Amino acid sequence: MISVLYMGQKPLGERLFNTVLGNSEAFRLAFAVSNEIGEETWWKSNNIYITCRERGIPFISNARRYTERILELMDSAKPDILISVQHAWILPAAVLEKVGGRAYNLHCAPLPEYKGYNSFSHAILNGDDSYGVTIHEMAEKVDEGDIILDKRFAINGGETSWSLYNKTCEAGVEIFGEFLRLLAKGAPLPRRSMQGDGKFYGRNSLDGLKLINDAADAREVDLKSRAFYFPPFEPAFFIADGKKHHVLPPNS
């Protein structure tokens, strides 16, 4: 049986946590790191914390970087692997070394093209016609390490950031299932090195981009209304007569 340290949050992180939990013949949860409070998050859920509390699974809050507490619990729980799904912060090398480098992250974007944050919006703003999701081996540098599995799919003409996010989650569920099957069989994981440098987008990479500079420019209105439609966050907007006017895409 493989002992797993699971670090994740958000709807996809919670969904895949339950997937690991449901494969109890092959996997055991050593402990989990996630959000303890749900009301303050945009997804309004803390299901990993609730499940851990109900089942007696050791839990550490990700509200702060509790690295020392994580390392101490790793020493006692001795997880075989680390799985990260939309974890809140970058892991230091000391944590990765505790599992002998067997640390894997599901990144909701194609790599190496989109490292970091806000990839759904940037892919639409950049006019991409395809997108993807990636499981990769974790390295000290964010969104680096060999690619284990990935899946690419088309970006439709009317795609919004929200619809692209949901499409990515479903693709993530699919390749995560394959990833667990490979681990359970004890088979060598497929891997390939990332080709090219890609681009890293920071947490604040959308700052200033939501403003529609010319409300008469149909292309700009269409592009930004789709790129920034992700409830409950503020959508794109233009300023007229000193007032802010939000713009939503059709059928939103």
C-alpha positions in Angstrom: 0.0 0.0 0.0 1.3 3.5 -0.9 1.2 6.1 1.8 0.3 9.5 0.4 0.8 13.1 1.6 -1.9 15.0 -0.1 -1.7 18.8 -0.5 -4.5 20.6 -2.3 -7.6 22.7 -2.3 -10.3 24.2 -4.5 -13.0 22.1 -6.2 -10.6 20.0 -8.2 -8.2 19.4 -5.3 -11.2 18.2 -3.1 -12.5 16.0 -5.9 -9.1 14.3 -6.5 -8.6 13.9 -2.7 -11.8 11.8 -2.6 -10.4 9.8 -5.6 -7.3 8.9 -3.6 -9.4 8.2 -0.5 -11.7 5.9 -2.6 -8.7 3.8 -3.8 -8.2 2.4 -0.3 -6.8 -0.9 -1.5 -3.8 0.8 -3.1 -3.4 4.1 -1.2 -3.5 5.3 2.4 -3.7 9.0 3.4 -0.7 9.7 5.7 -1.9 13.3 6.2 -3.3 16.2 4.3 -2.6 19.9 3.9 -5.5 22.1 2.8 -7.7 25.0 3.8 -9.3 24.7 7.2 -11.9 27.5 6.7 -14.2 27.5 3.7 -16.2 30.7 4.1 -13.3 32.9 3.2 -12.5 31.1 -0.1 -14.1 31.8 -3.5 -15.2 28.1 -3.7 -16.7 28.2 -0.2 -15.7 24.8 0.8 -13.3 23.0 3.2 -14.2 19.4 2.5 -10.7 18.0 2.8 -10.5 19.4 6.4 -14.0 18.1 7.2 -13.2 14.6 5.8 -9.9 14.4 7.7 -11.6 15.4 11.0 -14.3 12.8 10.5 -11.9 10.0 9.6 -9.1 10.8 11.9 -6.6 11.6 9.2 -3.9 14.0 10.4 -4.3 17.5 9.0 -2.3 20.7 8.7 -3.8 24.0 7.6 -2.4 25.8 4.6 -3.3 29.2 5.9 0.4 29.8 6.5 3.6 28.1 5.3 3.9 25.6 8.2 7.0 24.0 6.7 8.4 22.8 10.0 5.2 21.2 11.1 4.9 19.4 7.7 8.5 18.1 8.0 7.9 16.9 11.5 4.8 15.0 10.5 6.5 13.6 7.4 9.2 12.1 9.8 6.5 10.3 11.8 4.0 9.5 9.1 6.6 8.6 6.5 4.6 9.1 3.3 5.9 7.3 0.2 4.8 10.0 -2.2 3.5 13.6 -2.2 0.6 14.6 -4.4 -0.2 18.3 -5.0 -3.4 19.6 -6.6 -3.7 23.4 -6.7 -1.8 23.7 -3.4 -1.6 27.2 -2.0 2.2 27.8 -2.0 5.5 26.7 -3.4 7.1 23.7 -1.6 10.7 24.0 -0.5 13.3 21.4 -1.4 13.4 20.0 2.1 9.8 18.8 1.7 10.4 17.2 -1.7 13.5 15.5 -0.4 11.6 13.8 2.4 9.8 11.6 -0.2 12.9 11.1 -2.2 11.7 13.3 -5.0 8.5 11.3 -5.5 6.4 14.4 -5.5 3.9 15.1 -8.2 1.8 18.1 -9.1 -1.3 18.4 -11.2 -1.0 21.8 -12.9 -4.2 23.2 -14.6 -2.4 24.4 -17.7 -0.2 23.1 -20.4 3.5 23.0 -19.6 5.9 24.6 -20.2 3.8 27.2 -22.0 1.8 28.4 -18.9 3.6 28.3 -15.6 2.2 30.0 -12.5 -1.2 31.6 -12.2 -4.2 32.9 -14.1 -3.5 30.6 -17.1 -7.2 30.4 -18.3 -7.5 34.1 -18.8 -4.0 34.4 -20.4 -4.7 31.6 -22.8 -7.9 33.4 -24.1 -6.2 36.8 -24.2 -3.3 35.3 -26.1 -5.7 33.9 -28.7 -4.7 30.2 -28.2 -6.6 27.5 -30.0 -5.7 24.7 -27.6 -5.1 24.3 -23.9 -4.2 21.4 -21.5 -3.6 20.0 -18.1 -0.3 18.4 -16.8 0.9 16.1 -14.1 4.6 16.7 -13.6 7.3 15.7 -11.1 7.9 18.6 -8.7 11.2 20.5 -8.5 12.3 23.3 -6.3 11.5 25.8 -9.0 7.8 26.2 -9.6 6.2 24.2 -12.4 9.4 22.6 -13.5 10.3 18.9 -13.5 9.7 16.1 -15.9 6.2 15.7 -17.4 4.5 12.5 -16.3 1.1 12.8 -18.1 -0.7 15.5 -19.9 -3.8 16.0 -22.0 -4.5 18.7 -24.6 -7.8 19.9 -26.0 -9.3 22.6 -28.2 -10.3 26.1 -27.0 -13.7 26.8 -28.7 -14.5 30.1 -30.3 -16.8 31.3 -27.5 -14.7 29.9 -24.7 -14.7 31.8 -21.4 -12.2 31.5 -18.6 -14.9 29.7 -16.6 -15.8 27.2 -19.3 -12.1 26.6 -19.9 -11.5 26.0 -16.2 -14.3 23.4 -16.1 -13.1 21.7 -19.2 -9.6 21.5 -17.6 -10.9 20.0 -14.4 -12.6 17.2 -16.3 -9.4 16.5 -18.2 -7.5 16.6 -14.9 -9.8 14.0 -13.4 -9.1 11.7 -16.4 -5.3 11.9 -16.3 -5.3 11.7 -12.5 -7.2 8.4 -12.7 -4.5 7.1 -15.1 -1.8 8.4 -12.8 -3.2 6.5 -9.8 -3.6 3.3 -11.9 0.1 3.4 -12.8 1.2 4.0 -9.2 -1.0 1.2 -8.0 0.5 -1.2 -10.5 4.0 -0.2 -9.5 4.8 0.4 -13.1 7.5 2.9 -14.0 5.9 6.3 -14.6 6.2 7.7 -18.1 8.3 10.9 -18.2 9.7 13.4 -20.6 11.6 16.6 -20.0 9.9 19.9 -20.7 10.8 21.4 -24.0 11.3 25.1 -24.1 11.1 27.8 -21.4 7.5 28.8 -21.5 6.4 31.8 -19.5 5.7 32.3 -15.8 2.6 34.4 -14.9 2.6 35.8 -11.4 -0.4 36.0 -9.0 -0.9 39.7 -10.0 -0.5 39.1 -13.7 -4.1 40.2 -14.5 -3.8 43.6 -12.7 -4.9 46.4 -15.0 -6.0 44.0 -17.8 -9.7 43.9 -17.1 -10.2 47.5 -18.3 -11.7 47.7 -21.8 -10.0 50.7 -23.3 -12.3 51.1 -26.3 -15.9 49.9 -25.7 -16.6 50.4 -29.4 -13.9 47.8 -30.3 -15.9 44.6 -30.7 -12.8 42.4 -30.7 -11.5 43.9 -27.4 -14.9 43.6 -25.8 -15.4 40.0 -26.9 -11.9 38.9 -25.9 -11.8 40.6 -22.5 -15.4 39.7 -21.6 -14.6 36.0 -22.2 -11.1 36.1 -20.6 -12.4 37.6 -17.3 -15.6 35.7 -16.9 -14.9 33.6 -13.8 -17.5 33.9 -11.1 -17.3 35.2 -8.4 -14.4 37.4 -9.5 -15.0 40.8 -11.1 -15.5 40.6 -14.8 -14.1 42.9 -17.5 -15.4 46.5 -17.5 -15.2 49.9 -19.2 -15.4 53.4 -17.8 -18.0 55.8 -19.1 -19.0 59.1 -17.5 -16.8 58.3 -14.5 -18.7 55.0 -13.9 -17.6 51.4 -14.1 -19.7 49.2 -16.4 -19.2 45.4 -16.2 -19.3 43.5 -19.4 -20.3 39.8 -19.6 -20.0 37.4 -22.5 -23.1 36.1 -24.3 -24.8 33.2 -22.6 -22.8 33.7 -19.4 
